[in-house]
Amino acid sequence: MQKNHLFRNCALIFVFELLFLVLFLSPEHVATTMAKEGVKIETTLGTDTLRELDKRTSQSFSSLFLESGLYAGVWHTLIPTEDEKEKSGAFKNTGKGLFKWAEDKLTVCMFLMFQLLFRVHLMGMWLPSALLVLTASVYSGINLRRIKQGNFAFSSPTAHRSAIRGIIVMVTLLPLYFFLPMSVSPYLYPVLYLIWAFMIMGIIANIAKRI
């Protein structure tokens, strides 16, 4: 039940965060954030990495939002065509500000989707190296548990539960980070993987002994 409440609360926070960002951020702010993050990636990981990341992100964005017709469908739903504006009569002039506002908000939303895919792909690029660390953490956890069994040492249920909850909380809150309207260092991802690796090691090392 507690896990269900956590997922539900995080989902609500995620929705409210997205609505807040779409309503109050400008397209220029999101574009500037992505540009600054791109500079950090180019500086630390190299130009080739940034180009490959942009390529993967653009392909995913195009497939999900452009080729599928989703972006065009939403656009035409919110923004009338020139003919529709002409037919609207008096609303043509009074609605200009509203149409411009809706256009900006839709642009912000699409920029945020691009940022989401960009960060997901960047996190995925660290995954091959992270798998080595995660595998080592599993192996270390197994060996620590065997040592405890050989020494008749007690496993810590508190450490076991805390590590599980820590992983659940971090994974659940991860989508909130993907929309964070500020540039971050690409080294954040290996740090996250390292934290998860230590938690996994703690979970395995503190599995209760069966009698």
Beta strands, then each sheet from edge to edge (+ up, - down):
end
